Amino acid sequence: MCGMTVRGTPAYDQTAVPAPVAAAVAAARRTGFANSCGPEHGELLRLLARGVGAGTIGETGTGCGVGLAWLAAGADPGARLVSVERDPDRAAVAAEVFAADPRVTVVAADWRDLLAHGPFDLLVLDGGGHGKHDGEPIDVEVWLRPGGLLVIDDFTPSRGWPPVYDGRPDLARLHWLRHPALLATELPVTPSSVSLVGRYPGRKVAG
């Protein structure tokens, strides 16, 4: 497990990206925000957003809007996207990036306040609710619609079971992989980074 993508913004220096992503990356560079999601995880977000159709997409931890821009790039014209950012200055920067996209709302708020805009068909946990670093994990049966998807990035690869981080079982990752209400798996997006994706089928899937 690890924290936010370290220096994710500079990873776009030689990367061709959709126009919304380019605008968000420019905003991150302009304000000195380095911890954007990496382009490989962004491509995964775009793909998953495309599968939601005219559904509701939520995100915790907007930053300057790079991950949100990947979601918007893939989302249906009828989709609704809501992202929360606890830093009001960054929230204002991200809101400006999406000022011309009526599908997208950026809220300066604690991650828990995102629930008021749910439940979600796709939920990306990057700024809270993921349970990393002894944080509080969301209740997927409250936050997700039946059939909804949960996405969490920035895990390091683990070659065995149980997954291990820093020589100990990775409890945050195990929480989701063993969650009784989720069908969850790990998807490697780079040789050194893994994203976790889980689907909530609307009922318990494990005893």
MDAnalysis code that builds the backbone (N, CA, C; Angstrom):
import MDAnalysis as mda
import numpy as np

u = mda.Universe.empty(621, n_residues=207, atom_resindex=np.repeat(np.arange(207), 3), trajectory=True)
u.add_TopologyAttr("name", ["N", "CA", "C"] * 207)
u.add_TopologyAttr("resid", np.arange(1, 208))
u.add_TopologyAttr("resname", ["MET", "CYS", "GLY", "MET", "THR", "VAL", "ARG", "GLY", "THR", "PRO", "ALA", "TYR", "ASP", "GLN", "THR", "ALA", "VAL", "PRO", "ALA", "PRO", "VAL", "ALA", "ALA", "ALA", "VAL", "ALA", "ALA", "ALA", "ARG", "ARG", "THR", "GLY", "PHE", "ALA", "ASN", "SER", "CYS", "GLY", "PRO", "GLU", "HIS", "GLY", "GLU", "LEU", "LEU", "ARG", "LEU", "LEU", "ALA", "ARG", "GLY", "VAL", "GLY", "ALA", "GLY", "THR", "ILE", "GLY", "GLU", "THR", "GLY", "THR", "GLY", "CYS", "GLY", "VAL", "GLY", "LEU", "ALA", "TRP", "LEU", "ALA", "ALA", "GLY", "ALA", "ASP", "PRO", "GLY", "ALA", "ARG", "LEU", "VAL", "SER", "VAL", "GLU", "ARG", "ASP", "PRO", "ASP", "ARG", "ALA", "ALA", "VAL", "ALA", "ALA", "GLU", "VAL", "PHE", "ALA", "ALA", "ASP", "PRO", "ARG", "VAL", "THR", "VAL", "VAL", "ALA", "ALA", "ASP", "TRP", "ARG", "ASP", "LEU", "LEU", "ALA", "HIS", "GLY", "PRO", "PHE", "ASP", "LEU", "LEU", "VAL", "LEU", "ASP", "GLY", "GLY", "GLY", "HIS", "GLY", "LYS", "HIS", "ASP", "GLY", "GLU", "PRO", "ILE", "ASP", "VAL", "GLU", "VAL", "TRP", "LEU", "ARG", "PRO", "GLY", "GLY", "LEU", "LEU", "VAL", "ILE", "ASP", "ASP", "PHE", "THR", "PRO", "SER", "ARG", "GLY", "TRP", "PRO", "PRO", "VAL", "TYR", "ASP", "GLY", "ARG", "PRO", "ASP", "LEU", "ALA", "ARG", "LEU", "HIS", "TRP", "LEU", "ARG", "HIS", "PRO", "ALA", "LEU", "LEU", "ALA", "THR", "GLU", "LEU", "PRO", "VAL", "THR", "PRO", "SER", "SER", "VAL", "SER", "LEU", "VAL", "GLY", "ARG", "TYR", "PRO", "GLY", "ARG", "LYS", "VAL", "ALA", "GLY"])
u.atoms.positions = np.array([
    [0.854, -1.178, 0.000],
    [0.000, 0.000, 0.000],
    [0.891, 1.228, 0.000],
    [0.393, 2.305, -0.545],
    [1.109, 3.567, -0.448],
    [0.108, 4.703, -0.445],
    [0.605, 5.937, -0.327],
    [-0.276, 7.094, -0.298],
    [-0.637, 7.553, -1.693],
    [-0.947, 8.868, -1.841],
    [-1.264, 9.403, -3.143],
    [-0.091, 9.207, -4.086],
    [-0.388, 9.168, -5.399],
    [0.663, 9.003, -6.375],
    [1.726, 10.074, -6.172],
    [2.962, 9.654, -5.946],
    [4.025, 10.604, -5.678],
    [4.455, 11.242, -6.988],
    [4.358, 12.562, -7.029],
    [4.746, 13.327, -8.199],
    [4.040, 12.809, -9.449],
    [2.741, 12.571, -9.345],
    [1.974, 12.095, -10.491],
    [1.872, 13.123, -11.592],
    [1.818, 14.414, -11.245],
    [1.676, 15.452, -12.265],
    [2.830, 15.435, -13.274],
    [4.109, 15.342, -12.840],
    [5.187, 15.313, -13.827],
    [5.139, 14.109, -14.767],
    [4.398, 13.060, -14.428],
    [4.301, 11.894, -15.300],
    [3.632, 12.225, -16.626],
    [2.989, 13.388, -16.699],
    [2.290, 13.785, -17.929],
    [3.174, 14.579, -18.875],
    [4.442, 14.736, -18.556],
    [5.312, 15.586, -19.373],
    [5.394, 15.109, -20.819],
    [5.383, 13.811, -21.028],
    [5.511, 13.272, -22.385],
    [4.291, 12.446, -22.777],
    [3.144, 12.756, -22.188],
    [1.954, 11.925, -22.382],
    [0.857, 12.718, -23.082],
    [0.334, 12.183, -24.186],
    [-0.809, 12.787, -24.866],
    [-2.083, 12.364, -24.142],
    [-2.931, 13.327, -23.801],
    [-4.122, 13.048, -22.993],
    [-5.324, 13.783, -23.567],
    [-6.551, 13.375, -23.184],
    [-7.748, 14.108, -23.615],
    [-7.721, 15.550, -23.131],
    [-8.462, 16.413, -23.817],
    [-8.445, 17.849, -23.519],
    [-8.784, 18.170, -22.062],
    [-9.824, 17.541, -21.446],
    [-10.099, 17.869, -20.039],
    [-8.928, 17.538, -19.117],
    [-8.236, 16.448, -19.424],
    [-7.089, 16.058, -18.598],
    [-5.952, 17.062, -18.772],
    [-5.706, 17.477, -20.003],
    [-4.654, 18.460, -20.251],
    [-4.921, 19.749, -19.482],
    [-6.180, 20.170, -19.432],
    [-6.521, 21.396, -18.698],
    [-6.279, 21.226, -17.203],
    [-6.633, 20.073, -16.658],
    [-6.420, 19.827, -15.236],
    [-4.938, 19.709, -14.908],
    [-4.175, 19.046, -15.773],
    [-2.727, 18.942, -15.555],
    [-2.101, 20.330, -15.586],
    [-2.534, 21.184, -16.520],
    [-2.010, 22.548, -16.577],
    [-2.309, 23.307, -15.287],
    [-3.504, 23.101, -14.737],
    [-3.866, 23.758, -13.478],
    [-3.006, 23.236, -12.333],
    [-2.742, 21.934, -12.319],
    [-1.896, 21.361, -11.271],
    [-0.480, 21.907, -11.353],
    [0.040, 22.022, -12.570],
    [1.386, 22.571, -12.728],
    [1.423, 24.037, -12.305],
    [0.412, 24.770, -12.691],
    [0.384, 26.206, -12.392],
    [0.370, 26.470, -10.892],
    [-0.278, 25.599, -10.148],
    [-0.408, 25.788, -8.697],
    [0.605, 24.980, -7.895],
    [1.462, 24.227, -8.582],
    [2.490, 23.456, -7.892],
    [1.983, 22.195, -7.218],
    [0.855, 21.673, -7.672],
    [0.305, 20.444, -7.076],
    [0.874, 19.242, -7.825],
    [1.682, 18.439, -7.151],
    [2.403, 17.348, -7.803],
    [1.703, 16.002, -7.715],
    [0.748, 15.851, -6.787],
    [0.237, 14.519, -6.449],
    [-1.036, 14.144, -7.200],
    [-1.077, 14.420, -8.484],
    [-2.211, 13.988, -9.300],
    [-2.147, 12.478, -9.541],
    [-3.275, 11.903, -9.926],
    [-3.251, 10.477, -10.277],
    [-2.422, 10.298, -11.545],
    [-1.755, 9.168, -11.650],
    [-0.928, 8.897, -12.817],
    [-1.761, 8.624, -14.055],
    [-1.168, 8.786, -15.232],
    [-1.927, 8.586, -16.466],
    [-2.439, 7.164, -16.648],
    [-1.714, 6.178, -16.129],
    [-2.175, 4.799, -16.302],
    [-3.448, 4.544, -15.499],
    [-3.475, 5.040, -14.270],
    [-4.698, 4.909, -13.482],
    [-5.806, 5.752, -14.094],
    [-5.449, 6.897, -14.647],
    [-6.444, 7.724, -15.308],
    [-7.116, 7.006, -16.466],
    [-6.354, 6.262, -17.233],
    [-6.953, 5.500, -18.336],
    [-7.956, 4.477, -17.808],
    [-7.642, 3.865, -16.671],
    [-8.592, 2.934, -16.058],
    [-9.863, 3.666, -15.650],
    [-9.720, 4.850, -15.059],
    [-10.891, 5.628, -14.656],
    [-11.753, 5.978, -15.870],
    [-11.129, 6.367, -16.956],
    [-11.891, 6.714, -18.157],
    [-12.688, 5.513, -18.665],
    [-12.052, 4.357, -18.673],
    [-12.728, 3.146, -19.127],
    [-13.910, 2.796, -18.235],
    [-13.723, 2.856, -16.924],
    [-14.799, 2.512, -15.996],
    [-15.937, 3.527, -16.073],
    [-15.599, 4.801, -16.239],
    [-16.639, 5.826, -16.359],
    [-17.491, 5.589, -17.602],
    [-16.864, 5.133, -18.662],
    [-17.613, 4.868, -19.892],
    [-18.670, 3.788, -19.665],
    [-18.375, 2.846, -18.787],
    [-19.307, 1.758, -18.550],
    [-20.479, 2.109, -17.662],
    [-20.457, 3.277, -17.043],
    [-21.519, 3.674, -16.123],
    [-22.759, 4.167, -16.866],
    [-22.573, 4.669, -18.086],
    [-23.699, 5.271, -18.795],
    [-24.138, 6.554, -18.106],
    [-25.435, 6.800, -18.115],
    [-25.971, 8.031, -17.517],
    [-26.169, 7.861, -16.020],
    [-25.109, 7.462, -15.339],
    [-25.173, 7.223, -13.903],
    [-24.508, 8.335, -13.115],
    [-24.298, 8.068, -11.824],
    [-23.703, 9.043, -10.914],
    [-22.313, 8.576, -10.503],
    [-21.340, 9.456, -10.691],
    [-19.942, 9.154, -10.406],
    [-19.474, 10.074, -9.284],
    [-18.854, 9.505, -8.260],
    [-18.345, 10.292, -7.142],
    [-16.855, 10.102, -6.966],
    [-16.213, 11.110, -6.384],
    [-14.780, 11.039, -6.130],
    [-14.454, 11.795, -4.848],
    [-13.621, 11.204, -4.001],
    [-13.056, 11.935, -2.864],
    [-11.631, 12.324, -3.212],
    [-11.263, 13.559, -2.892],
    [-9.906, 14.009, -3.153],
    [-9.715, 14.506, -4.570],
    [-10.319, 15.646, -4.901],
    [-10.257, 16.184, -6.257],
    [-8.848, 16.594, -6.653],
    [-8.075, 17.120, -5.708],
    [-6.816, 17.744, -6.079],
    [-7.107, 18.919, -7.000],
    [-6.394, 18.969, -8.109],
    [-6.681, 19.988, -9.128],
    [-7.529, 19.439, -10.264],
    [-8.046, 18.220, -10.091],
    [-9.040, 17.706, -11.023],
    [-8.536, 16.754, -12.080],
    [-7.316, 16.233, -11.959],
    [-6.788, 15.358, -13.004],
    [-7.566, 14.042, -13.084],
    [-7.727, 13.367, -11.943],
    [-8.513, 12.133, -11.960],
    [-9.946, 12.383, -12.390],
    [-10.526, 13.464, -11.914],
    [-11.892, 13.824, -12.292],
    [-11.987, 14.075, -13.795],
    [-10.944, 14.670, -14.372],
    [-10.938, 14.917, -15.810],
    [-10.909, 13.614, -16.604],
    [-10.161, 12.629, -16.124],
    [-10.191, 11.319, -16.780],
    [-11.595, 10.723, -16.717],
    [-12.238, 10.840, -15.564],
    [-13.613, 10.346, -15.445],
    [-14.541, 11.081, -16.404],
    [-14.414, 12.392, -16.471],
    [-15.264, 13.187, -17.357],
    [-15.015, 12.846, -18.819],
    [-13.765, 12.544, -19.160],
    [-13.435, 12.212, -20.537],
    [-14.127, 10.941, -21.007],
    [-14.378, 10.017, -20.064],
    [-15.036, 8.779, -20.438],
    [-16.521, 8.753, -20.177],
    [-17.022, 9.686, -19.379],
    [-18.408, 9.622, -18.912],
    [-19.410, 9.962, -20.010],
    [-20.573, 9.378, -19.878],
    [-21.693, 9.603, -20.788],
    [-22.164, 11.058, -20.710],
    [-22.711, 11.614, -21.803],
    [-23.252, 12.977, -21.729],
    [-24.325, 13.154, -20.660],
    [-24.999, 12.071, -20.300],
    [-26.045, 12.157, -19.283],
    [-25.582, 11.821, -17.888],
    [-24.291, 11.558, -17.711],
    [-23.759, 11.219, -16.383],
    [-23.675, 12.459, -15.503],
    [-23.633, 12.215, -14.196],
    [-23.431, 13.277, -13.212],
    [-22.187, 12.939, -12.407],
    [-21.249, 13.897, -12.312],
    [-19.988, 13.676, -11.609],
    [-19.864, 14.681, -10.475],
    [-19.573, 14.175, -9.266],
    [-19.404, 15.031, -8.093],
    [-18.103, 14.634, -7.396],
    [-17.269, 15.633, -7.111],
    [-15.998, 15.378, -6.439],
    [-15.845, 16.346, -5.281],
    [-15.287, 15.873, -4.167],
    [-15.065, 16.726, -3.004],
    [-13.568, 16.871, -2.746],
    [-13.183, 18.076, -2.366],
    [-11.797, 18.418, -2.047],
    [-11.789, 19.267, -0.778],
    [-11.039, 18.831, 0.220],
    [-11.080, 19.526, 1.502],
    [-10.313, 20.851, 1.487],
    [-9.371, 21.016, 0.550],
    [-8.632, 22.266, 0.449],
    [-9.430, 23.236, -0.432],
    [-9.946, 24.329, 0.120],
    [-10.820, 25.199, -0.661],
    [-10.124, 25.851, -1.849],
    [-8.834, 26.140, -1.746],
    [-8.118, 26.744, -2.868],
    [-8.010, 25.761, -4.031],
    [-7.664, 24.512, -3.724],
    [-7.597, 23.517, -4.797],
    [-8.983, 23.246, -5.372],
    [-9.995, 23.215, -4.508],
    [-11.358, 23.005, -5.005],
    [-11.746, 24.106, -5.985],
    [-11.359, 25.338, -5.692],
    [-11.681, 26.440, -6.592],
    [-10.949, 26.301, -7.923],
    [-9.696, 25.871, -7.878],
    [-8.934, 25.640, -9.109],
    [-9.603, 24.570, -9.956],
    [-9.984, 23.461, -9.321],
    [-10.624, 22.370, -10.062],
    [-11.976, 22.803, -10.611],
    [-12.747, 23.529, -9.835],
    [-14.053, 23.993, -10.305],
    [-13.911, 24.842, -11.564],
    [-12.867, 25.640, -11.631],
    [-12.633, 26.461, -12.824],
    [-12.321, 25.594, -14.041],
    [-11.592, 24.507, -13.823],
    [-11.269, 23.591, -14.919],
    [-12.546, 23.059, -15.571],
    [-13.555, 22.798, -14.741],
    [-14.791, 22.177, -15.238],
    [-15.950, 23.161, -15.366],
    [-15.648, 24.437, -15.394],
    [-16.702, 25.458, -15.406],
    [-17.629, 25.317, -16.603],
    [-17.128, 24.795, -17.723],
    [-17.944, 24.678, -18.935],
    [-18.599, 23.303, -19.074],
    [-18.432, 22.425, -18.100],
    [-19.007, 21.077, -18.178],
    [-20.129, 20.956, -17.151],
    [-21.396, 21.020, -17.590],
    [-22.510, 21.007, -16.636],
    [-22.679, 19.683, -15.914],
    [-22.003, 18.656, -16.355],
    [-22.116, 17.351, -15.686],
    [-21.344, 17.323, -14.376],
    [-20.367, 18.214, -14.217],
    [-19.369, 18.094, -13.162],
    [-19.592, 19.137, -12.067],
    [-19.572, 18.672, -10.815],
    [-19.645, 19.552, -9.649],
    [-18.455, 19.265, -8.746],
    [-17.732, 20.323, -8.356],
    [-16.636, 20.211, -7.401],
    [-17.054, 20.934, -6.125],
    [-16.940, 20.242, -5.000],
    [-17.385, 20.775, -3.720],
    [-16.202, 20.864, -2.769],
    [-16.022, 22.009, -2.132],
    [-15.013, 22.151, -1.077],
    [-15.613, 21.621, 0.214],
    [-15.213, 20.409, 0.596],
    [-15.856, 19.750, 1.737],
    [-15.006, 18.576, 2.192],
    [-15.336, 18.068, 3.368],
    [-14.773, 16.820, 3.868],
    [-15.299, 15.670, 3.022],
    [-14.514, 14.604, 2.931],
    [-14.918, 13.496, 2.071],
    [-16.263, 12.906, 2.476],
    [-16.590, 12.942, 3.760],
    [-17.857, 12.354, 4.216],
    [-19.074, 13.080, 3.626],
    [-18.891, 14.348, 3.264],
    [-19.993, 15.126, 2.709],
    [-20.390, 14.674, 1.308],
    [-19.539, 13.878, 0.680],
    [-19.886, 13.381, -0.656],
    [-21.114, 12.489, -0.631],
    [-21.357, 11.823, 0.484],
    [-22.473, 10.881, 0.567],
    [-23.804, 11.555, 0.261],
    [-23.926, 12.829, 0.553],
    [-25.181, 13.542, 0.276],
    [-25.523, 13.558, -1.206],
    [-24.533, 13.283, -2.074],
    [-24.756, 13.295, -3.515],
    [-24.935, 11.884, -4.073],
    [-24.895, 10.875, -3.232],
    [-25.007, 9.484, -3.659],
    [-26.417, 8.966, -3.535],
    [-26.566, 7.647, -3.673],
    [-25.529, 6.637, -3.867],
    [-24.958, 6.678, -5.282],
    [-23.837, 5.978, -5.469],
    [-23.053, 6.123, -6.681],
    [-23.019, 4.835, -7.500],
    [-22.927, 5.042, -8.814],
    [-22.701, 3.925, -9.728],
    [-21.217, 3.637, -9.893],
    [-20.402, 4.659, -9.681],
    [-18.942, 4.528, -9.700],
    [-18.397, 5.488, -8.651],
    [-17.568, 4.972, -7.766],
    [-17.035, 5.779, -6.667],
    [-15.524, 5.597, -6.602],
    [-14.802, 6.702, -6.711],
    [-13.342, 6.691, -6.679],
    [-12.893, 7.305, -5.350],
    [-12.206, 6.516, -4.549],
    [-11.767, 6.970, -3.223],
    [-10.285, 7.291, -3.271],
    [-9.989, 8.589, -3.320],
    [-8.604, 9.028, -3.383],
    [-8.277, 10.004, -2.259],
    [-9.302, 10.587, -1.626],
    [-9.052, 11.572, -0.595],
    [-9.753, 11.271, 0.711],
    [-10.074, 10.031, 0.955],
    [-10.746, 9.629, 2.184],
    [-11.764, 8.554, 1.900],
    [-12.062, 7.768, 2.933],
    [-13.030, 6.697, 2.814],
    [-12.456, 5.369, 2.381],
    [-11.145, 5.338, 2.068],
    [-10.531, 4.107, 1.565],
    [-9.951, 3.234, 2.666],
    [-9.851, 3.755, 3.878],
    [-9.374, 2.945, 4.994],
    [-7.871, 2.823, 5.103],
    [-7.113, 3.527, 4.254],
    [-5.652, 3.481, 4.366],
    [-5.193, 4.302, 5.575],
    [-4.019, 3.956, 6.073],
    [-3.397, 4.708, 7.168],
    [-4.330, 4.812, 8.377],
    [-5.052, 3.730, 8.653],
    [-5.980, 3.648, 9.786],
    [-7.163, 4.603, 9.651],
    [-7.442, 5.062, 8.435],
    [-8.599, 5.923, 8.212],
    [-9.893, 5.141, 8.215],
    [-10.994, 5.862, 8.216],
    [-12.329, 5.255, 8.259],
    [-12.763, 4.817, 6.859],
    [-13.100, 3.545, 6.648],
    [-13.595, 3.119, 5.340],
    [-15.098, 3.360, 5.205],
    [-15.537, 3.567, 3.981],
    [-16.962, 3.764, 3.740],
    [-17.737, 2.469, 3.962],
    [-19.039, 2.611, 4.114],
    [-19.968, 1.483, 4.104],
    [-20.484, 1.352, 2.673],
    [-20.006, 0.360, 1.951],
    [-20.347, 0.257, 0.528],
    [-21.840, 0.058, 0.306],
    [-22.526, -0.549, 1.261],
    [-23.951, -0.787, 1.095],
    [-24.769, 0.498, 1.223],
    [-24.161, 1.540, 1.731],
    [-24.801, 2.851, 1.809],
    [-24.367, 3.744, 0.652],
    [-23.100, 3.683, 0.314],
    [-22.534, 4.600, -0.676],
    [-22.775, 4.173, -2.116],
    [-22.902, 2.883, -2.374],
    [-23.014, 2.391, -3.744],
    [-24.417, 1.902, -4.062],
    [-24.837, 2.126, -5.303],
    [-26.038, 1.492, -5.805],
    [-25.740, 0.030, -6.101],
    [-26.734, -0.846, -6.062],
    [-26.487, -2.218, -6.497],
    [-25.901, -2.231, -7.913],
    [-24.821, -2.961, -8.072],
    [-24.101, -2.976, -9.335],
    [-23.023, -1.923, -9.421],
    [-22.922, -1.051, -8.403],
    [-21.952, 0.028, -8.432],
    [-20.521, -0.443, -8.240],
    [-19.585, 0.371, -8.729],
    [-18.165, 0.053, -8.684],
    [-17.426, 0.974, -7.714],
    [-16.469, 0.396, -7.021],
    [-15.568, 1.112, -6.122],
    [-14.160, 1.010, -6.688],
    [-13.415, 2.124, -6.690],
    [-12.048, 2.131, -7.212],
    [-11.136, 2.824, -6.208],
    [-10.010, 2.184, -5.904],
    [-8.997, 2.755, -5.018],
    [-7.643, 2.507, -5.660],
    [-6.828, 3.559, -5.790],
    [-5.525, 3.382, -6.419],
    [-4.403, 3.438, -5.399],
    [-3.195, 3.400, -5.932],
    [-1.973, 3.569, -5.134],
    [-1.700, 2.449, -4.148],
    [-1.881, 1.225, -4.583],
    [-1.363, 0.081, -3.843],
    [-0.122, -0.417, -4.566],
    [0.836, -0.913, -3.811],
    [2.009, -1.523, -4.408],
    [1.726, -2.997, -4.699],
    [2.355, -3.560, -5.729],
    [2.106, -4.969, -6.051],
    [2.494, -5.894, -4.909],
    [1.723, -6.948, -4.749],
    [2.045, -7.987, -3.780],
    [1.932, -9.323, -4.490],
    [2.983, -10.109, -4.431],
    [3.047, -11.326, -5.241],
    [2.463, -12.549, -4.553],
    [2.107, -12.426, -3.297],
    [1.592, -13.590, -2.585],
    [0.335, -13.248, -1.818],
    [-0.094, -14.203, -0.985],
    [-1.275, -14.016, -0.144],
    [-0.912, -14.374, 1.285],
    [-1.294, -13.549, 2.247],
    [-2.013, -12.284, 2.087],
    [-1.113, -11.191, 1.511],
    [-1.698, -10.153, 0.908],
    [-0.875, -9.043, 0.423],
    [-0.131, -8.393, 1.582],
    [1.104, -8.014, 1.323],
    [1.981, -7.513, 2.371],
    [2.486, -6.134, 1.981],
    [2.574, -5.257, 2.979],
    [3.199, -3.959, 2.775],
    [4.106, -3.683, 3.967],
    [5.336, -3.315, 3.681],
    [6.308, -3.004, 4.720],
    [6.489, -4.173, 5.686],
    [6.445, -5.385, 5.147],
    [6.700, -6.577, 5.940],
    [5.536, -7.088, 6.755],
    [4.366, -6.444, 6.633],
    [3.196, -6.860, 7.407],
    [1.988, -7.004, 6.492],
    [0.994, -7.810, 6.886],
    [-0.226, -7.903, 6.079],
    [-0.834, -6.523, 5.843],
    [-1.236, -6.261, 4.610],
    [-1.810, -4.972, 4.227],
    [-3.292, -4.976, 4.602],
    [-3.581, -4.476, 5.790],
    [-4.934, -4.588, 6.337],
    [-5.949, -3.782, 5.534],
    [-5.548, -2.620, 5.035],
    [-6.482, -1.821, 4.245],
    [-6.890, -2.559, 2.981],
    [-5.940, -3.141, 2.297],
    [-6.255, -3.890, 1.073],
    [-7.077, -5.134, 1.397],
    [-6.719, -5.824, 2.465],
    [-7.480, -7.008, 2.856],
    [-8.929, -6.664, 3.204],
    [-9.148, -5.491, 3.780],
    [-10.518, -5.072, 4.108],
    [-11.408, -5.136, 2.884],
    [-10.888, -4.645, 1.741],
    [-11.711, -4.601, 0.528],
    [-11.733, -5.945, -0.194],
    [-10.618, -6.620, -0.255],
    [-10.587, -7.891, -0.973],
    [-11.428, -8.964, -0.280],
    [-11.578, -8.844, 1.033],
    [-12.375, -9.809, 1.790],
    [-13.756, -9.279, 2.158],
    [-14.100, -8.105, 1.656],
    [-15.349, -7.461, 2.071],
    [-16.547, -8.331, 1.681],
    [-17.455, -8.614, 2.626],
    [-18.561, -9.530, 2.336],
    [-19.593, -8.981, 1.356],
    [-19.560, -7.690, 1.075],
    [-20.537, -7.113, 0.150],
    [-19.921, -6.749, -1.200],
    [-18.650, -7.103, -1.420],
    [-17.965, -6.727, -2.652],
    [-17.411, -7.944, -3.380],
    [-17.388, -7.827, -4.697],
    [-16.586, -8.704, -5.546],
    [-15.396, -7.861, -5.986],
    [-14.233, -8.088, -5.400],
    [-13.112, -7.167, -5.569],
    [-11.877, -7.894, -6.080],
    [-11.060, -7.151, -6.834],
    [-9.799, -7.689, -7.325],
    [-8.804, -6.556, -7.490],
    [-7.545, -6.928, -7.712],
    [-6.484, -5.969, -7.976],
    [-6.188, -5.942, -9.472],
    [-5.947, -4.744, -10.002],
    [-5.565, -4.589, -11.399],
    [-4.240, -3.842, -11.455],
    [-3.175, -4.470, -11.941],
    [-1.921, -3.736, -12.085],
    [-2.036, -2.716, -13.208],
    [-1.683, -1.471, -12.926],
    [-1.733, -0.431, -13.960],
    [-0.332, -0.023, -14.415],
    [0.673, -0.270, -13.586],
    [2.079, -0.149, -13.964],
    [2.808, -1.283, -13.247],
    [4.069, -1.532, -13.577],
    [4.803, -2.565, -12.839],
    [4.927, -2.289, -11.348],
    [4.735, -1.043, -10.933],
    [4.911, -0.699, -9.521],
    [3.647, -0.172, -8.858],
    [2.500, -0.264, -9.528],
    [1.271, 0.309, -8.966],
    [0.074, -0.568, -9.306],
    [-0.774, -0.752, -8.291],
    [-1.969, -1.597, -8.422],
    [-3.187, -0.780, -8.014],
    [-4.259, -0.913, -8.768],
    [-5.544, -0.321, -8.391],
    [-6.502, -1.430, -7.991],
    [-7.333, -1.143, -7.021],
    [-8.320, -2.104, -6.557],
    [-9.689, -1.701, -7.107],
    [-10.399, -2.665, -7.685],
    [-11.737, -2.425, -8.222],
    [-12.691, -3.452, -7.618],
    [-13.812, -2.977, -7.084],
    [-14.810, -3.870, -6.503],
    [-16.204, -3.525, -6.976],
    [-17.017, -4.538, -7.186],
    [-18.416, -4.320, -7.556],
    [-19.310, -4.743, -6.396],
    [-20.298, -3.908, -6.114],
    [-21.292, -4.202, -5.077],
    [-22.528, -4.779, -5.760],
    [-22.775, -6.073, -5.657],
    [-23.904, -6.657, -6.370],
    [-25.262, -6.426, -5.709],
    [-25.255, -5.799, -4.557],
    [-26.521, -5.508, -3.887],
    [-26.907, -6.522, -2.842],
    [-26.021, -7.429, -2.542],
    [-26.276, -8.433, -1.508],
    [-24.926, -8.933, -1.014],
    [-24.946, -9.609, 0.120],
    [-23.711, -10.174, 0.643],
    [-23.213, -11.263, -0.315],
    [-21.893, -11.272, -0.544],
    [-21.319, -12.240, -1.457],
    [-20.418, -13.232, -0.733],
    [-20.220, -13.051, 0.562],
    [-19.373, -13.963, 1.329],
    [-19.927, -14.107, 2.727],
    [-19.673, -15.260, 3.333],
    [-20.141, -15.480, 4.683],
    [-19.209, -14.912, 5.727],
])
